[in-house]
Amino acid sequence: MAVVRDWLQELLCQLYAVGPFTDGIFRKSASVRKYREVKEKLESGGDVNFDDVSVFVCAAVFKVRCHYLRVVMPITVRKVQLHYN
């Protein structure tokens, strides 16, 4: 069972590779149209090539999708722990 989704891992890799060299990565606004396109692809289960997406859009997706990290991940980890105990 994959605990971290593929899209999230790719997104974090892109932010890790490009983010530190980008000024104001979490302060500057992303293109709303591009953000919606990426969001819709992720929600429909489509693949997103984050290498072709602006780092600002990646940061915006990450900020909004942190809900997944805060809420869903602890529940998933707890279920895995209960399964193996």
N, C-alpha and C positions, 0 to 999 in steps of 0.2 A: 504494500500500500504506500503510495507516494504521499508524504506528509506535506511537502511544498509543491504546489502546482507548477507545471512547466512554464506557464506564462509569467508567473511571479519570479521564478528563478532567472529567466531571461531578462526580465525587467530589472532585477537587482544587479545582474551582471552588467547591463548597459549603464545603469547609474554609477556603479563602481568604476567602470572604465572611463566614462566621460564626465561624470558629475564633479569630481574634484577640480577639474580644469575649467569649469563653467562658472562664470561670475553670476551670482544671484539666482542659482538654479531653482530654489524654492520660493523666491520672492517675485520673480518675473512671471507674467501671465503666459499661459500657453494658448495656442490657437484653439478657440472653442469648437470650431468645425472639426479640426483634426482630433481633438480630445473626444468628441462625441463619436467619431468614426471608430476610434480605437475601443472606446467603451462598448459600443454596440457589437463589435467583433468579439470582444471578450465575453460579453453576456450571451451571445449566440453560440459560443463554443468554437469560434473560428480562430485560426492562427494569425498571430501578429508578429511581423518581423520588426523587432524593436531597433534594429540597426538602421532601418529606414525611417524611424520616427524621431522627431525633434526631442532633444533631451528635456526640454521644458514640458512637452506633452508627457514624456515618461515620468517626470517628477509629479505632474498633476495627477496622473493615474495612480501613482504610488501613494500620494497623500490621501486620495479618496478611498483607495482600496486598502488602506491600513486597517479598516474595519475588519477585513479578513484576518489580519494578523492579531488584532486585539480580541476578537470575539470567537471566530471559527477555529483558529489554530489551538487555543487552549482546550476547547471542547474535543477536538480531534485527538490531541495528545493525551487527554484524560481517558478517552475511550481506548486508545492503544495501550495505555498503562493498565487499565482495568482488565483488558483482554489477556495481558501477559502475567498478571498477578494471580 
